[in-house]
Amino acid sequence: MSLKPKKCFKCQTHKGKRYCLRKAKHICWICCNDFRVEMKCPTECEYHADENENLLESRIKADSLAEYYDFIDKHTYYWLVVRDKYIPAEKKQDPEGKKEIEEAFRAIKDRKSAEIYEKHLGINLNTEVMPYTKSFEDVAMDFLQSIGIGNWELVRLFFSHKDPVSIEKYIERLKNRKEIKDLAYLTVLSSGTSQDGDMAFSSIEVNYTNDFSIILVNVEGDWKIDNVIFGEINLIYSENDTIKHIAHHLQTKEYDRAFQLIKNAEEIYYLSSDIQYNKGLYYSLMGENENALKAFAEATALDVSFSEAYFNQAFIHHSHGNVDEAKVLYEKVIALQPNNVNSYNNLGTIYLFLKDYEKAKNYFEKCLELVPEFKYAEENLKRIEELKKTD
């Protein structure tokens, strides 16, 4: 049983994702930064900040870039403006002193940090000419902000996937999600990159209540959205296990448990083609063919290369005599999997039913070319010869 995250004791607005040893209460990172700039947090806390005589060498633990820059901002304001420490007031007011300060801070290459020091010290670091490349965190926030204002044309450009069908399905599903419809406030909770720097994640608090996690990939130097889940980032690693559990319950005929898992997973892995595929399998086993077809079609819209979902759609249509629909879908499977012997065989049986014996024979022979001992094709070739005799 999962416990609902506590609200931050200080702001009573954000989730208290970490435990403050100083106050012995749950706290959000924004309020945590308010406290730790004073350098009074116990050293046992992994988030405590150490005072350093060289302001630029201050080191703190941050779970996101947003948290890091927020700390730099508050830390600089507190120690250089409120406490007037590190740099004497007369030095900041003297032209020569100000020039010396500017020279010292010009070593900063990080534009965001430079803008913070420039603002609080009233110095000129020429930040406007500093190069700035959007981080993966910036891209994730831009993506959600574009969704928030309903700029769907721009949203389309964020996805790493090239296929327009999948992108349109993503957008359709996102538009129907309540959290997206009501999106008003965003806060970064955590973020990070893989060791090789090719993948990244950003977990964002939506409307103070919901977690929305985004997986990004680096595509030729630009960060693109690869996947999103409605939940904490650690859940991204649980999808495969969830699918295995669903498959197990379907195999052992524990259908109620399988369906409950599917419904729960659907809420989290909202754009997952695999969850929709398993939903289709459940409905197939329940004999609910219309629902099964809808779920398989949803899976192939989310992933246009999902050959198993096409095959299952084709098989249902085939079983109910909808041979035209079945033919198109079997051909899609073969286009994706040229060695899919079952699709060749099933296409052969369709043409056998239509009495197009030549085409049927070609498909059955293709089966045997792929799998020489494929007994169904052998039997079907015999049937062709028998039917030819009676026609």
C-alpha positions as CSV (number, residue, x, y, z in Angstrom):
1,M,0.0,0.0,0.0
2,S,1.5,3.3,-1.1
3,L,1.3,6.3,1.2
4,K,0.2,9.7,-0.1
5,P,3.1,12.1,0.0
6,K,2.9,14.7,2.8
7,K,2.6,18.3,2.0
8,C,5.7,20.5,2.8
9,F,5.3,21.7,6.4
10,K,6.6,25.1,5.5
11,C,4.7,26.2,2.4
12,Q,1.8,23.7,2.7
13,T,1.6,23.7,-1.1
14,H,4.2,21.5,-2.7
15,K,4.8,17.8,-1.8
16,G,7.3,17.2,1.0
17,K,9.5,14.9,-1.0
18,R,12.4,15.0,1.5
19,Y,12.8,14.9,5.3
20,C,14.3,17.9,7.0
21,L,16.5,16.8,9.9
22,R,16.6,20.4,11.2
23,K,12.9,20.7,11.6
24,A,12.1,17.0,11.8
25,K,9.3,17.4,9.1
26,H,8.7,16.8,5.5
27,I,9.8,19.6,3.2
28,C,9.9,20.5,-0.5
29,W,13.2,21.5,-2.2
30,I,12.1,25.1,-2.6
31,C,11.6,25.5,1.2
32,C,14.7,23.4,1.8
33,N,16.7,25.9,-0.1
34,D,15.3,28.7,2.0
35,F,16.7,27.0,5.1
36,R,20.0,25.8,3.9
37,V,21.3,29.1,2.6
38,E,21.8,30.0,6.3
39,M,24.4,27.1,6.6
40,K,22.7,25.9,9.8
41,C,21.5,22.5,8.6
42,P,23.0,19.4,10.4
43,T,25.9,17.9,8.5
44,E,24.1,14.5,8.7
45,C,21.6,15.8,6.2
46,E,22.7,14.9,2.6
47,Y,21.3,18.3,1.5
48,H,23.1,20.5,3.9
49,A,25.2,23.3,2.5
50,D,28.8,24.1,3.6
51,E,30.0,27.7,4.0
52,N,32.9,28.5,1.8
53,E,35.0,31.7,1.8
54,N,35.1,31.5,-2.0
55,L,31.5,32.1,-3.0
56,L,32.0,30.5,-6.4
57,E,33.2,27.2,-4.9
58,S,30.0,26.6,-2.9
59,R,28.9,23.0,-3.4
60,I,25.4,21.6,-2.7
61,K,23.4,18.5,-3.6
62,A,20.6,19.3,-5.9
63,D,18.0,16.9,-7.5
64,S,17.5,19.2,-10.5
65,L,18.9,22.1,-12.4
66,A,16.0,24.2,-11.2
67,E,16.9,23.4,-7.6
68,Y,20.5,24.2,-8.2
69,Y,19.9,27.6,-9.7
70,D,17.3,28.4,-7.1
71,F,19.9,27.8,-4.4
72,I,22.5,29.9,-6.2
73,D,20.0,32.7,-6.4
74,K,18.9,32.5,-2.7
75,H,22.4,31.9,-1.5
76,T,23.8,34.9,-3.4
77,Y,21.1,37.2,-2.2
78,Y,21.3,36.1,1.4
79,W,25.1,36.3,1.8
80,L,25.9,39.2,-0.5
81,V,22.8,41.4,0.0
82,V,21.1,40.5,3.3
83,R,24.2,39.6,5.3
84,D,26.6,41.7,3.2
85,K,29.3,39.0,3.6
86,Y,32.2,38.0,1.4
87,I,32.4,41.3,-0.5
88,P,32.6,44.5,1.5
89,A,29.9,47.1,0.8
90,E,32.4,49.8,0.0
91,K,34.1,47.6,-2.6
92,K,30.7,47.1,-4.4
93,Q,30.2,50.9,-4.4
94,D,33.7,51.9,-5.5
95,P,34.2,51.9,-9.4
96,E,37.6,50.2,-9.1
97,G,36.2,47.7,-6.6
98,K,33.3,47.0,-8.8
99,K,35.6,46.4,-11.8
100,E,37.7,44.0,-9.7
101,I,34.5,42.1,-8.7
102,E,33.5,41.9,-12.4
103,E,36.9,40.5,-13.3
104,A,36.6,37.9,-10.6
105,F,33.2,36.8,-11.7
106,R,33.9,36.8,-15.5
107,A,35.4,33.3,-15.1
108,I,31.8,32.1,-14.9
109,K,30.8,30.5,-18.2
110,D,27.4,29.3,-17.1
111,R,25.0,32.0,-18.3
112,K,22.2,31.3,-15.7
113,S,24.7,31.6,-12.8
114,A,26.2,34.7,-14.3
115,E,22.8,36.3,-14.6
116,I,22.1,35.7,-10.9
117,Y,25.4,37.3,-9.8
118,E,24.9,40.1,-12.2
119,K,21.5,40.8,-10.8
120,H,22.4,40.7,-7.1
121,L,25.8,42.5,-7.3
122,G,24.7,45.1,-9.8
123,I,27.7,44.3,-12.0
124,N,28.1,43.8,-15.8
125,L,29.1,40.4,-16.9
126,N,27.9,40.8,-20.5
127,T,25.5,37.8,-20.0
128,E,23.5,38.8,-23.1
129,V,26.4,37.7,-25.3
130,M,27.0,34.4,-23.5
131,P,25.9,31.4,-25.5
132,Y,23.0,29.5,-24.0
133,T,21.8,26.0,-25.0
134,K,18.5,24.8,-23.6
135,S,19.0,21.9,-21.2
136,F,16.9,18.8,-21.2
137,E,15.1,20.2,-18.2
138,D,14.3,23.4,-20.1
139,V,12.9,21.3,-23.0
140,A,10.7,19.2,-20.6
141,M,9.3,22.4,-19.1
142,D,8.7,24.0,-22.5
143,F,6.9,20.8,-23.6
144,L,4.5,21.0,-20.7
145,Q,4.0,24.7,-21.0
146,S,3.2,24.3,-24.7
147,I,0.6,21.7,-23.7
148,G,-0.7,24.1,-21.0
149,I,-1.5,26.8,-23.5
150,G,-2.8,24.4,-26.1
151,N,-0.2,25.0,-28.7
152,W,-0.4,21.5,-30.2
153,E,1.4,22.5,-33.4
154,L,4.4,23.2,-31.3
155,V,3.9,20.2,-29.1
156,R,4.2,18.0,-32.2
157,L,7.8,19.2,-32.7
158,F,9.0,18.0,-29.3
159,F,8.6,14.3,-29.9
160,S,11.5,12.1,-31.0
161,H,9.3,9.8,-33.0
162,K,9.1,10.6,-36.7
163,D,5.8,8.9,-37.4
164,P,2.9,11.3,-37.6
165,V,0.3,8.7,-36.7
166,S,1.9,8.0,-33.4
167,I,2.4,11.7,-32.7
168,E,-1.3,12.4,-33.4
169,K,-2.3,9.5,-31.1
170,Y,-0.1,10.9,-28.3
171,I,-1.7,14.3,-28.7
172,E,-5.2,12.8,-28.8
173,R,-4.6,10.9,-25.6
174,L,-2.9,13.8,-23.8
175,K,-5.8,16.1,-24.7
176,N,-8.2,13.7,-22.9
177,R,-6.2,13.5,-19.7
178,K,-7.7,15.5,-16.8
179,E,-4.3,16.6,-15.4
180,I,-3.4,18.0,-18.8
181,K,-6.8,19.8,-19.3
182,D,-6.4,21.4,-15.9
183,L,-2.7,22.1,-16.2
184,A,-1.9,25.4,-14.5
185,Y,1.3,25.2,-12.4
186,L,4.6,23.3,-12.9
187,T,7.6,22.6,-10.6
188,V,10.6,20.5,-11.4
189,L,11.0,17.8,-8.8
190,S,14.1,16.0,-10.0
191,S,16.1,15.4,-13.2
192,G,19.2,13.8,-14.5
193,T,21.1,12.3,-17.5
194,S,22.5,8.9,-18.3
195,Q,26.2,8.4,-18.1
196,D,26.7,8.7,-21.9
197,G,24.5,11.8,-21.9
198,D,22.2,10.4,-24.6
199,M,19.2,10.1,-22.4
200,A,17.7,12.2,-19.6
201,F,14.6,12.5,-17.4
202,S,12.7,15.3,-15.8
203,S,10.1,14.6,-13.1
204,I,7.7,17.5,-12.7
205,E,5.0,18.3,-10.2
206,V,1.8,19.3,-11.9
207,N,-0.7,21.6,-10.1
208,Y,0.9,20.8,-6.8
209,T,-0.6,17.3,-6.7
210,N,0.5,15.1,-9.6
211,D,3.9,13.8,-10.7
212,F,4.5,13.8,-14.5
213,S,7.8,12.2,-15.6
214,I,9.4,12.8,-19.0
215,I,12.0,10.7,-20.7
216,L,14.1,12.6,-23.3
217,V,16.7,11.5,-25.9
218,N,19.4,13.4,-27.5
219,V,18.8,13.6,-31.3
220,E,21.7,15.1,-33.1
221,G,22.3,17.6,-30.3
222,D,18.7,18.5,-29.6
223,W,16.7,17.1,-26.7
224,K,13.4,15.4,-27.8
225,I,10.6,13.8,-25.8
226,D,10.7,10.0,-26.0
227,N,8.1,8.9,-23.4
228,V,6.0,10.3,-20.6
229,I,4.4,8.6,-17.6
230,F,1.9,9.9,-15.1
231,G,3.8,9.2,-11.9
232,E,7.2,9.3,-10.2
233,I,10.2,8.6,-12.4
234,N,11.1,5.4,-10.7
235,L,7.9,3.9,-12.1
236,I,9.4,4.0,-15.6
237,Y,11.5,1.0,-14.6
238,S,8.4,-1.0,-13.4
239,E,6.6,-1.1,-16.7
240,N,8.3,-4.3,-17.8
241,D,7.6,-6.0,-14.5
242,T,3.9,-4.9,-14.7
243,I,3.6,-6.4,-18.2
244,K,5.1,-9.7,-16.9
245,H,2.6,-9.8,-14.1
246,I,-0.3,-9.1,-16.4
247,A,0.9,-11.9,-18.8
248,H,1.2,-14.3,-15.8
249,H,-2.4,-13.6,-14.7
250,L,-3.7,-14.0,-18.2
251,Q,-1.9,-17.3,-18.6
252,T,-3.2,-18.6,-15.2
253,K,-6.7,-17.4,-16.0
254,E,-6.7,-14.9,-13.1
255,Y,-8.6,-12.5,-15.4
256,D,-9.9,-10.1,-12.7
257,R,-6.4,-9.6,-11.3
258,A,-5.0,-9.1,-14.8
259,F,-7.7,-6.5,-15.7
260,Q,-7.1,-4.5,-12.4
261,L,-3.4,-4.4,-13.2
262,I,-4.1,-3.2,-16.7
263,K,-6.4,-0.4,-15.5
264,N,-3.9,0.7,-12.9
265,A,-1.0,0.6,-15.5
266,E,-3.1,2.5,-18.0
267,E,-3.3,5.5,-15.6
268,I,0.5,5.6,-15.2
269,Y,1.9,4.4,-18.6
270,Y,-0.7,6.4,-20.5
271,L,1.1,6.3,-23.9
272,S,2.3,2.7,-23.6
273,S,1.5,0.6,-26.6
274,D,2.4,-2.6,-24.6
275,I,-0.3,-1.9,-22.0
276,Q,-2.9,-1.4,-24.8
277,Y,-1.7,-4.6,-26.4
278,N,-2.2,-6.5,-23.1
279,K,-5.6,-4.9,-22.8
280,G,-6.4,-6.3,-26.2
281,L,-5.3,-9.8,-25.2
282,Y,-7.5,-9.6,-22.1
283,Y,-10.6,-8.7,-24.1
284,S,-9.8,-11.4,-26.7
285,L,-9.8,-14.0,-23.9
286,M,-13.0,-12.6,-22.6
287,G,-14.6,-12.9,-26.1
288,E,-15.1,-9.1,-26.3
289,N,-13.8,-8.8,-29.8
290,E,-14.9,-5.2,-30.4
291,N,-13.1,-4.0,-27.3
292,A,-10.1,-6.2,-28.3
293,L,-9.9,-4.6,-31.7
294,K,-10.1,-1.1,-30.2
295,A,-7.2,-1.9,-27.8
296,F,-5.0,-3.5,-30.5
297,A,-5.7,-0.5,-32.8
298,E,-4.7,1.8,-30.0
299,A,-1.5,-0.1,-29.6
300,T,-0.6,0.2,-33.3
301,A,-1.5,3.9,-33.4
302,L,0.9,4.4,-30.5
303,D,3.5,2.3,-32.1
304,V,3.1,1.8,-35.9
305,S,5.7,-0.9,-35.9
306,F,3.9,-3.2,-33.4
307,S,3.6,-6.3,-35.6
308,E,2.0,-8.5,-32.9
309,A,-0.8,-6.0,-32.4
310,Y,-1.5,-6.0,-36.1
311,F,-1.5,-9.8,-36.2
312,N,-4.0,-10.0,-33.4
313,Q,-6.3,-7.5,-35.2
314,A,-6.0,-9.5,-38.4
315,F,-6.7,-12.8,-36.6
316,I,-9.9,-11.4,-35.1
317,H,-11.1,-10.1,-38.4
318,H,-10.1,-13.3,-40.1
319,S,-12.0,-15.4,-37.5
320,H,-15.2,-13.4,-38.2
321,G,-15.0,-13.6,-42.0
322,N,-13.8,-10.0,-42.5
323,V,-11.2,-11.1,-45.0
324,D,-10.5,-7.8,-46.6
325,E,-9.6,-6.2,-43.3
326,A,-7.6,-9.3,-42.3
327,K,-5.6,-9.3,-45.6
328,V,-4.5,-5.7,-45.2
329,L,-3.3,-6.3,-41.6
330,Y,-1.5,-9.5,-42.4
331,E,0.3,-7.7,-45.2
332,K,1.4,-5.0,-42.6
333,V,2.8,-7.7,-40.4
334,I,4.8,-9.2,-43.3
335,A,6.1,-5.7,-44.2
336,L,7.4,-5.4,-40.6
337,Q,8.4,-9.0,-40.2
338,P,9.2,-10.6,-43.6
339,N,9.7,-14.0,-41.9
340,N,6.4,-14.1,-40.1
341,V,5.3,-17.6,-41.2
342,N,1.9,-17.5,-39.5
343,S,0.9,-14.4,-41.5
344,Y,1.9,-16.0,-44.8
345,N,-0.1,-19.1,-43.8
346,N,-3.2,-17.2,-42.8
347,L,-3.1,-15.1,-46.0
348,G,-2.9,-18.5,-47.8
349,T,-6.0,-19.7,-46.0
350,I,-7.9,-16.5,-47.0
351,Y,-7.1,-17.0,-50.7
352,L,-7.9,-20.7,-50.3
353,F,-11.4,-19.6,-49.0
354,L,-11.7,-17.2,-51.9
355,K,-10.7,-20.1,-54.3
356,D,-7.7,-18.2,-55.6
357,Y,-5.6,-21.3,-55.5
358,E,-2.6,-19.9,-57.2
359,K,-2.1,-17.1,-54.7
360,A,-2.9,-19.5,-51.8
361,K,-0.3,-21.9,-53.1
362,N,2.3,-19.1,-53.3
363,Y,1.8,-18.2,-49.7
364,F,1.9,-21.8,-48.4
365,E,5.1,-22.4,-50.4
366,K,6.6,-19.3,-48.8
367,C,5.8,-20.8,-45.4
368,L,7.7,-23.9,-46.3
369,E,10.6,-21.9,-47.6
370,L,10.8,-20.2,-44.2
371,V,10.1,-23.3,-42.1
372,P,10.4,-26.5,-44.1
373,E,8.6,-28.6,-41.5
374,F,5.6,-26.2,-41.1
375,K,2.8,-28.8,-41.0
376,Y,-0.1,-26.3,-41.5
377,A,1.3,-25.2,-44.9
378,E,1.9,-28.8,-45.9
379,E,-1.7,-29.7,-45.1
380,N,-3.1,-26.7,-46.8
381,L,-1.2,-27.5,-50.0
382,K,-2.8,-30.9,-50.0
383,R,-6.2,-29.3,-49.5
384,I,-5.6,-27.2,-52.6
385,E,-5.0,-30.3,-54.7
386,E,-8.1,-31.9,-53.3
387,L,-10.3,-28.9,-53.9
388,K,-9.0,-28.5,-57.5
389,K,-10.3,-32.0,-58.2
390,T,-13.8,-31.2,-56.9
391,D,-14.2,-27.8,-58.5
